[in-house]
C-alpha cells in the first residue's frame, strides 16, 4: 500500500520510521518532510495546511492511507477534507480535534463529565480576568485558549506576574488569536506524565507512558518550548495510577466526546499531573506528542498500520497493544537561542553513526538537505533517542549518542530523565 504522512518534524520522522517497518507498505510519501524523513519517504513540497493540494496529491498517487502528524491541520479540518474526497485518513475530525484546539472547550468538557482536572475559569474580557486575579491564590497558571506551539502557558508566582501575563496573552497577543480566550487555572504540583492512546470513537488502547521536559534550560529553568527531551516509561505511572486513569479519565473522555456528537478517532494525548489528590488532566492533544512519539514508537511491537486501520474501521477492540520490556530516552539537540531566536544553516556531522548501532535513533526535527550536506533548519534540530534495559541505561546511552552529533550552535539540556534517579 501507499502511505502519505503530513508534517515535517521529529514526530513525523518517528511515524515514518514506524510505517517503514510494516510489511503492508511499499511506498511512503511525506508532505513536506525533512532531510531525515527522506531515508524512508519521498518528500513532496506541499505544506501541511494546503488541504486542496494534499487531497489532490493523494488522489493522483492513489494513496491508500494518509496519516496526519501535526496539530494545526487537524484542528483546521484536514481529516474532513480528506473524507469529503473519499480518502482514508488517520486522525480526528475538526469537531473532535477541538479537544486540543480550544483549552476552554476541553476544560468545560472535563467539568461537565466529572473528569479530574484543575479548578479554572475562562475569560474573553481582559478586565474581568484582572478582577478575578485580585482574589486568586498563587502561583497560578494562564493559558492561551488556542494552539500556540506548546508555548502558550504562563506560570505566574505573584499578582504582578499574573497581571503582566494577562496583558501578554490578551492585549499584546503574543500567541496571536490563540489568546482571544484565556483560561486561568489553579497551579497543580506533582509529577507530570504523558500518555498517548489510539482511539476508534468508542474504544481506547493506551500506549506506554512517557514524560516530557518543556523548559529550555537545565533544572526546568527558562522558557517553555515544544519539548527538550523525554523518557519512557515513567516510573511514577504505577499500575494503581494507570487503573485510576483508565477508569476515570481515558474512557470517560472518549465517551464524553461521543456523547457530544464528536466521536474521537486517532491518537489522544493526555497530559497528567499526579497530585497528592490523585491524577488530574493538565491538557489534551489531538495527535502524537513530539518528542513523546520518539520514545514510545521505538518500543511498540505492533505494526502501526494494523493499529491505525483498526482505529479508522472501528475495530480497535480487536487490537492488543504490546511494548518492549525496556526503556527509551530522547535528548533534543536544539539551536542555541531557541525558542526565541537562533541561526540556521549549519552543517550537521555524525549522523552516520546511528546506522551502525541497534537501539539508537536520530529523528530529524529541523533539518534540510543542502549542497554541502544536511544542515540545521529549525529551533529543535534533532531528537537523539536510545533504548536500554532500564531508564538509567537508556539515559546513559542517549547522552553518549548525543555527543556523536556536531553542528555549530548545538544546544541541549543535560538533565533529561534526571527524575529517574529520584524514583
C-alpha positions as CSV (number, residue, x, y, z in Angstrom):
1,X,0.0,0.0,0.0
2,X,0.9,3.7,-0.4
3,X,1.1,5.9,2.6
4,X,1.2,9.7,2.9
5,X,2.4,11.3,6.1
6,X,1.7,15.0,6.7
7,X,4.2,17.0,8.7
8,X,7.9,17.9,8.9
9,X,9.2,17.3,12.5
10,X,10.7,14.7,14.7
11,X,7.3,13.2,15.4
12,X,6.7,12.6,11.7
13,X,10.1,11.1,11.3
14,X,9.3,8.6,14.1
15,X,6.0,7.8,12.4
16,X,7.7,7.4,9.0
17,X,10.3,5.0,10.7
18,X,7.4,3.0,12.2
19,X,5.4,2.9,8.9
20,X,8.5,1.8,7.0
21,X,8.7,-1.3,9.2
22,X,5.2,-2.5,8.1
23,X,5.1,-5.4,5.6
24,X,1.9,-3.8,4.2
25,X,3.7,-0.7,3.0
26,X,5.7,-0.4,-0.2
27,X,5.7,3.3,-0.8
28,X,5.8,6.3,1.6
29,X,5.4,10.0,0.8
30,X,5.7,12.8,3.2
31,X,4.5,16.4,2.9
32,X,6.6,18.4,3.3
33,X,9.0,16.2,5.3
34,X,12.6,16.9,6.2
35,X,16.1,15.6,5.5
36,X,15.8,12.6,7.8
37,X,12.4,11.5,6.6
38,X,13.9,11.3,3.1
39,X,15.6,8.0,4.2
40,X,12.1,6.3,4.2
41,X,9.8,8.6,2.2
42,X,9.7,10.6,-1.0
43,X,9.2,14.2,0.3
44,X,6.9,16.5,-1.6
45,X,6.8,20.3,-1.3
46,X,3.3,20.6,-0.1
47,X,2.5,22.5,3.2
48,X,0.5,20.8,6.0
49,X,-2.2,23.5,5.7
50,X,-2.6,23.2,1.9
51,X,-5.6,20.9,2.1
52,X,-6.6,21.1,-1.6
53,X,-3.1,20.3,-2.8
54,X,-2.8,17.4,-0.2
55,X,-6.1,15.8,-1.3
56,X,-5.3,16.2,-5.0
57,X,-1.9,14.6,-4.5
58,X,-3.4,11.7,-2.5
59,X,-5.9,11.1,-5.4
60,X,-3.2,11.5,-8.1
61,X,-0.8,9.0,-6.4
62,X,-3.5,6.5,-5.3
63,X,-2.7,6.9,-1.6
64,X,-4.2,4.2,0.5
65,X,-3.8,5.8,3.9
66,X,-2.9,9.4,5.0
67,X,-1.5,9.9,8.5
68,X,-1.8,13.5,9.9
69,X,1.1,14.2,12.3
70,X,0.6,17.8,13.2
71,X,-2.0,19.7,15.3
72,X,-2.6,22.7,13.1
73,X,-4.1,20.8,10.1
74,X,-6.1,18.5,12.4
75,X,-7.7,21.5,14.2
76,X,-8.2,23.1,10.8
77,X,-10.2,20.2,9.5
78,X,-7.8,18.3,7.2
79,X,-9.4,15.0,8.1
80,X,-12.8,16.3,7.0
81,X,-11.2,17.5,3.7
82,X,-9.8,14.0,3.0
83,X,-13.0,12.2,4.0
84,X,-15.0,14.5,1.7
85,X,-12.9,13.2,-1.2
86,X,-13.5,9.6,-0.1
87,X,-9.9,9.2,1.1
88,X,-8.8,7.0,4.1
89,X,-7.1,9.2,6.7
90,X,-5.9,8.7,10.3
91,X,-6.7,11.5,12.8
92,X,-9.6,13.2,14.5
93,X,-12.1,15.3,12.5
94,X,-12.3,19.0,13.1
95,X,-15.1,18.8,15.6
96,X,-13.1,16.3,17.7
97,X,-9.7,18.0,17.3
98,X,-11.1,20.9,19.2
99,X,-10.1,19.0,22.3
100,X,-6.7,20.4,21.7
101,X,-7.7,23.4,19.6
102,X,-9.6,25.1,22.5
103,X,-8.4,24.7,26.1
104,X,-11.7,26.3,27.2
105,X,-13.6,23.6,25.4
106,X,-11.6,20.8,26.9
107,X,-11.9,22.3,30.4
108,X,-15.6,22.7,30.1
109,X,-15.9,19.1,28.8
110,X,-14.0,17.8,31.9
111,X,-16.2,19.8,34.2
112,X,-19.4,18.6,32.6
113,X,-18.4,14.9,32.7
114,X,-16.6,14.9,36.0
115,X,-13.1,14.2,34.6
116,X,-10.5,15.2,37.2
117,X,-8.7,18.4,36.4
118,X,-7.5,21.7,38.0
119,X,-10.1,24.3,39.0
120,X,-10.3,27.0,36.4
121,X,-12.3,29.9,34.8
122,X,-12.4,31.0,31.2
123,X,-12.2,34.7,30.1
124,X,-12.7,36.6,26.9
125,X,-12.5,40.0,28.6
126,X,-9.2,41.3,29.9
127,X,-10.6,43.4,32.7
128,X,-12.7,40.5,34.0
129,X,-9.6,38.4,34.1
130,X,-7.7,41.0,36.0
131,X,-10.5,41.3,38.6
132,X,-10.5,37.6,39.0
133,X,-6.8,37.6,39.8
134,X,-7.4,40.0,42.8
135,X,-8.8,37.2,44.8
136,X,-6.8,34.3,43.3
137,X,-4.2,32.1,45.1
138,X,-0.7,31.9,43.8
139,X,1.1,30.5,41.9
140,X,-1.5,30.4,39.2
141,X,-1.5,29.3,35.5
142,X,-2.6,31.4,32.5
143,X,-3.3,29.5,29.2
144,X,-4.0,30.9,25.8
145,X,-7.1,29.1,24.6
146,X,-5.9,28.1,21.1
147,X,-2.8,26.5,19.5
148,X,0.5,28.1,20.5
149,X,3.2,25.6,19.6
150,X,3.3,24.3,23.1
151,X,4.3,27.8,24.4
152,X,1.0,29.4,25.4
153,X,1.2,28.6,29.1
154,X,2.4,31.0,31.7
155,X,3.1,30.0,35.3
156,X,2.8,33.2,37.5
157,X,4.1,33.2,41.0
158,X,2.9,36.7,42.0
159,X,0.0,39.0,41.3
160,X,2.3,41.3,39.3
161,X,3.5,38.5,37.1
162,X,-0.1,37.4,36.5
163,X,-1.2,40.9,35.5
164,X,1.7,41.1,33.1
165,X,0.8,37.6,31.8
166,X,-2.8,38.7,31.1
167,X,-1.5,41.7,29.2
168,X,0.9,39.4,27.2
169,X,-1.8,37.0,26.2
170,X,-4.9,39.1,25.8
171,X,-3.7,42.6,24.9
172,X,-0.3,42.2,23.2
173,X,-1.5,38.9,21.6
174,X,1.9,37.3,21.9
175,X,0.3,34.0,20.9
176,X,-1.9,35.6,18.2
177,X,-5.6,34.7,18.1
178,X,-4.9,31.8,20.5
179,X,-5.2,34.5,23.2
180,X,-8.7,35.7,22.3
181,X,-9.9,33.5,25.1
182,X,-7.8,32.7,28.2
183,X,-8.0,30.1,30.8
184,X,-6.9,30.9,34.4
185,X,-6.2,27.6,36.2
186,X,-5.1,26.6,39.7
187,X,-1.4,25.6,39.8
188,X,-1.0,21.8,40.4
189,X,2.0,20.2,41.9
190,X,3.2,16.6,41.4
191,X,4.8,14.5,38.7
192,X,3.9,15.1,35.1
193,X,3.2,12.1,32.9
194,X,2.1,11.9,29.2
195,X,0.0,9.0,27.9
196,X,-0.8,8.5,24.2
197,X,-3.7,6.3,23.2
198,X,-5.2,5.0,20.0
199,X,-8.9,5.6,19.7
200,X,-11.7,4.5,17.3
201,X,-14.5,6.6,18.6
202,X,-15.6,4.2,21.3
203,X,-12.6,2.0,22.2
204,X,-9.3,3.3,23.6
205,X,-5.9,1.5,23.7
206,X,-3.2,3.2,25.7
207,X,0.4,3.2,24.8
208,X,3.3,3.1,27.3
209,X,3.8,6.2,29.4
210,X,6.3,9.0,28.8
211,X,7.5,12.2,30.4
212,X,8.4,15.4,28.6
213,X,10.7,18.2,29.6
214,X,9.2,21.5,28.3
215,X,11.6,24.2,29.7
216,X,14.6,25.3,27.6
217,X,17.2,25.0,30.3
218,X,18.5,22.6,32.9
219,X,16.6,22.4,36.2
220,X,13.4,23.3,34.4
221,X,14.5,26.8,34.0
222,X,14.0,29.1,31.0
223,X,11.1,29.5,28.6
224,X,8.6,26.8,27.6
225,X,9.5,25.0,24.4
226,X,7.9,22.4,22.2
227,X,9.9,19.9,24.3
228,X,13.6,19.4,25.0
229,X,13.6,15.7,25.7
230,X,11.6,12.8,27.1
231,X,11.8,9.4,28.6
232,X,9.6,6.2,28.6
233,X,8.2,4.6,30.7
234,X,7.5,7.0,33.6
235,X,8.4,5.3,37.0
236,X,5.7,7.5,38.5
237,X,2.9,6.0,36.4
238,X,2.3,3.0,38.6
239,X,-0.3,0.2,38.0
240,X,-2.5,1.9,40.5
241,X,-2.3,5.2,38.7
242,X,-2.9,3.5,35.4
243,X,-6.1,1.8,36.7
244,X,-7.4,5.1,38.0
245,X,-6.8,6.9,34.8
246,X,-8.4,4.2,32.6
247,X,-11.5,4.2,34.8
248,X,-11.9,7.9,35.4
249,X,-10.0,9.8,32.6
250,X,-9.4,8.0,29.3
251,X,-12.6,6.0,28.7
252,X,-14.8,8.8,30.2
253,X,-13.1,11.3,27.8
254,X,-13.8,9.1,24.7
255,X,-17.4,8.5,26.0
256,X,-17.8,12.3,26.6
257,X,-16.7,13.2,23.1
258,X,-19.1,10.6,21.6
259,X,-21.9,11.9,23.8
260,X,-21.2,15.4,22.5
261,X,-21.5,14.2,18.9
262,X,-17.8,14.5,18.4
263,X,-16.6,10.9,18.1
264,X,-12.8,10.8,18.5
265,X,-10.7,8.7,16.1
266,X,-6.9,8.9,16.1
267,X,-4.4,9.5,18.8
268,X,-5.4,11.2,22.0
269,X,-2.6,12.6,24.1
270,X,-3.4,13.1,27.8
271,X,-1.0,15.2,29.8
272,X,-1.4,14.2,33.5
273,X,-0.3,15.6,36.8
274,X,0.0,13.0,39.6
275,X,-1.1,15.2,42.5
276,X,-1.4,14.3,46.2
277,X,-5.2,14.1,45.5
278,X,-4.7,11.6,42.6
279,X,-4.1,12.0,38.8
280,X,-5.6,15.1,37.1
281,X,-5.6,16.2,33.5
282,X,-3.3,19.0,32.6
283,X,-4.2,19.1,28.9
284,X,-5.3,17.1,25.9
285,X,-3.6,17.0,22.5
286,X,-5.2,15.5,19.3
287,X,-2.1,13.8,17.9
288,X,1.2,12.0,18.9
289,X,3.3,14.1,21.2
290,X,6.6,15.5,20.0
291,X,9.1,14.3,21.3
292,X,7.0,11.6,23.1
293,X,6.5,9.7,19.9
294,X,10.3,9.4,19.6
295,X,10.5,7.2,22.7
296,X,7.1,5.5,22.6
297,X,7.1,4.3,18.9
298,X,10.5,2.6,19.1
299,X,9.2,0.5,22.0
300,X,6.0,-0.5,20.3
301,X,5.9,-4.1,18.9
302,X,2.7,-3.8,16.9
303,X,2.5,-3.0,13.2
304,X,1.4,0.7,13.3
305,X,-0.6,0.3,10.1
306,X,-2.6,-2.5,11.6
307,X,-3.5,-0.4,14.6
308,X,-4.3,2.7,12.6
309,X,-6.6,0.8,10.2
310,X,-8.4,-0.7,13.2
311,X,-9.0,2.8,14.5
312,X,-10.4,4.0,11.2
313,X,-12.6,0.9,10.8
314,X,-14.0,1.0,14.3
315,X,-12.5,-2.4,15.4
316,X,-9.8,-1.3,17.8
317,X,-11.2,-3.7,20.4
318,X,-9.5,-6.5,18.3
319,X,-6.1,-5.0,18.9
320,X,-3.8,-5.8,21.9
321,X,-1.1,-3.2,22.1
322,X,2.3,-4.5,23.0
323,X,5.5,-2.8,24.1
324,X,9.0,-3.9,24.7
325,X,10.1,-4.5,28.3
326,X,12.8,-1.9,28.2
327,X,13.1,1.9,28.3
328,X,14.0,4.8,25.9
329,X,15.3,8.3,26.4
330,X,15.3,11.2,23.8
331,X,17.5,14.2,24.1
332,X,16.7,17.1,21.8
333,X,19.6,18.8,20.1
334,X,18.5,22.4,19.5
335,X,19.9,25.6,18.1
336,X,21.3,27.9,20.8
337,X,18.8,30.7,21.4
338,X,15.7,28.5,20.9
339,X,12.8,29.2,21.5
340,X,13.4,32.9,21.0
341,X,15.9,33.5,18.1
342,X,18.6,31.4,16.6
343,X,20.7,30.9,13.4
344,X,20.1,28.2,10.8
345,X,22.1,26.6,8.0
346,X,24.9,24.9,9.9
347,X,26.2,21.6,8.6
348,X,25.5,18.6,10.8
349,X,28.0,15.8,11.1
350,X,28.0,12.4,12.9
351,X,24.6,11.2,11.6
352,X,26.0,8.0,10.0
353,X,26.9,6.6,13.5
354,X,23.2,5.8,14.1
355,X,23.1,3.4,11.1
356,X,25.8,1.3,12.8
357,X,24.2,0.6,16.2
358,X,21.0,-1.2,17.2
359,X,18.7,0.6,19.6
360,X,19.9,4.1,18.7
361,X,17.9,6.6,16.6
362,X,18.3,10.1,15.3
363,X,14.9,11.7,14.5
364,X,15.2,14.9,12.5
365,X,13.0,17.8,13.6
366,X,14.5,21.0,11.9
367,X,16.8,19.9,9.1
368,X,17.1,20.2,5.3
369,X,19.3,18.9,2.6
370,X,21.7,21.4,1.1
371,X,24.6,21.1,-1.4
372,X,27.1,20.9,1.5
373,X,25.1,18.2,3.3
374,X,22.3,18.1,5.9
375,X,22.0,21.4,7.7
376,X,20.1,22.9,10.6
377,X,16.7,24.4,9.7
378,X,14.9,25.0,12.9
379,X,15.0,25.6,16.7
380,X,14.7,21.9,17.6
381,X,17.1,20.2,15.2
382,X,17.4,16.5,16.1
383,X,15.9,14.1,18.7
384,X,18.6,11.6,19.8
385,X,16.9,8.5,21.1
386,X,18.4,5.4,22.7
387,X,17.0,2.3,24.3
388,X,18.3,0.4,27.3
389,X,17.3,-2.4,29.6
390,X,16.1,0.3,32.1
391,X,15.8,4.1,32.2
392,X,19.2,4.7,33.7
393,X,20.9,2.7,30.9
394,X,18.8,4.4,28.2
395,X,19.6,7.8,29.6
396,X,23.4,7.0,29.6
397,X,23.1,5.7,26.0
398,X,21.2,8.7,24.8
399,X,23.7,11.2,26.2
400,X,26.6,9.2,24.7
401,X,24.9,9.3,21.3
402,X,24.1,13.0,21.6
403,X,27.9,13.5,21.6
404,X,28.2,11.8,18.2
405,X,26.5,14.8,16.6
406,X,28.2,18.1,15.8
407,X,26.9,21.4,14.4
408,X,27.7,25.0,15.2
409,X,25.2,26.4,17.8
410,X,24.3,23.0,19.2
411,X,22.5,23.2,22.5
412,X,20.9,20.6,24.7
413,X,19.7,20.1,28.3
414,X,21.9,17.8,30.4
415,X,19.2,16.6,32.8
416,X,16.6,14.8,30.7
417,X,15.3,12.0,32.7
418,X,17.1,13.1,35.9
419,X,13.8,12.4,37.8
420,X,14.6,8.7,37.1
421,X,17.3,8.9,39.8
422,X,14.7,10.1,42.3
423,X,12.1,7.4,41.6
